């Protein structure tokens, strides 16, 4: 069996898929997944157990045996909850073999093997009958197939099949019901994650403006949701244009349909403005009465903000309307939620689709290439005028009238900056078809198609003929030892001062030997240390630096301000230091870092200790 494993670049956030064979050790893949966060979600676990216990009681009260089907069992936790709550037997379905194997061991370790059968199949392949995986249909259906978007992990098709083939017609379902909520907002910051804004460049000849092509203006964008910790977004970054609207609900105890559908909600705007973004979340009710409820609502829509549960496996959604639309306070509109079997998207209409028969089942598709090339943090980075100004200042210090510039970065606008600032010749490497097409559109919109030369090759494939005898730089690969995380979404404190680990001088040839660094970092603030964070600082000039991590020194208590356009590389410790231990020791983190120029890989090793050491 071959499985694709995702690897994310900590700097760009792009995901590359690597094929692994049946001998691959998947323990690290499981550790990197959301299993741990789900298992530590106390609110989720309590609500699930309460819902399961109530469902078992209702079945028992009818004089029936409680037969449970748990689809997507993972570690087997919900199945073990069901047996603990009095279920007679549980069929735990898990398609991912390494996880199913783990569930078998966990179930056995906890003494439930006689009442839980782990089935290593996709639920659509489970058979029912005397010789089947299940002797008869179940009367309790338990699932946790939800992602931040609710339906993105295939919940609807799985429920549809289960009701038709695996459970009884009057089955109990936990959760019983889900409701999706939406709120329309105006937000220049969030809109900058989806559209290219005009970019201003101050030159010796006056101001130049890089304008986006019309294709980017008209493009409806990518269909994928942007999942985010909305609680970490400042309320000053958006203007609320509507109340919180319940868009649609799914009753999991009845036959579920995965067919495309739309749901319209009429509302009167709370303020006039530009409708741009839909914020969305969901809640699940574990029982028919709706007394046991688990919600993903952000703090301003939460019934009790003090009871907010931190969770990273379920967050909130940001959707972008196909185009921004002006709206007027008090003038009624319809917000429409569309969905197919895996994806949700939104549109704004003047009248209800039910009244005029309009229906838009097709999900939005990017036809401008930008949404295929740039992820949403990258859009925000390119639209950051302060960042552009820093690059302009840096380029001014090195450019001369006879400068020949080579831009090595798919989809970068640095080539345009170099041209506007007076470089004699500008070449840009666009190795992907998407970046090649996009940059041609941008150059044409700005009348630069004859000013900047595009080289459609990968950097390692360049020859001196391509560059007219000039040399090129290394194409860096990602680290496989740290995980990329957007730390601006995570409340965290720094326990040490930043420390320089490795330095690369791009003015010098790339070294042929590995570059190693060893040392230790002293922890100066009390707290539980969970990991080490790494980022790059690009020194454009002696006076100009762009950081992909901390934007300013941490406050006295260690609270951090992280670059929101970039993900930082996080190396998680397997153990943590006791936060109550005195710092007089002092406590330290020893590190050993090695950069391999031939591959671009960085290997890391961090070790917690209670006294200064000599490194790893």
Order of alpha helices (4+ residues) and beta strands (2+ residues): beta-beta-alpha-alpha-alpha-beta-alpha-beta-alpha-beta-beta-alpha-beta-beta-alpha-beta-beta-alpha-beta-beta-beta-beta-beta-beta-beta-beta-beta-alpha-alpha-alpha-alpha-beta-alpha-beta-alpha-beta-beta-beta-beta-beta-beta-beta-beta-beta
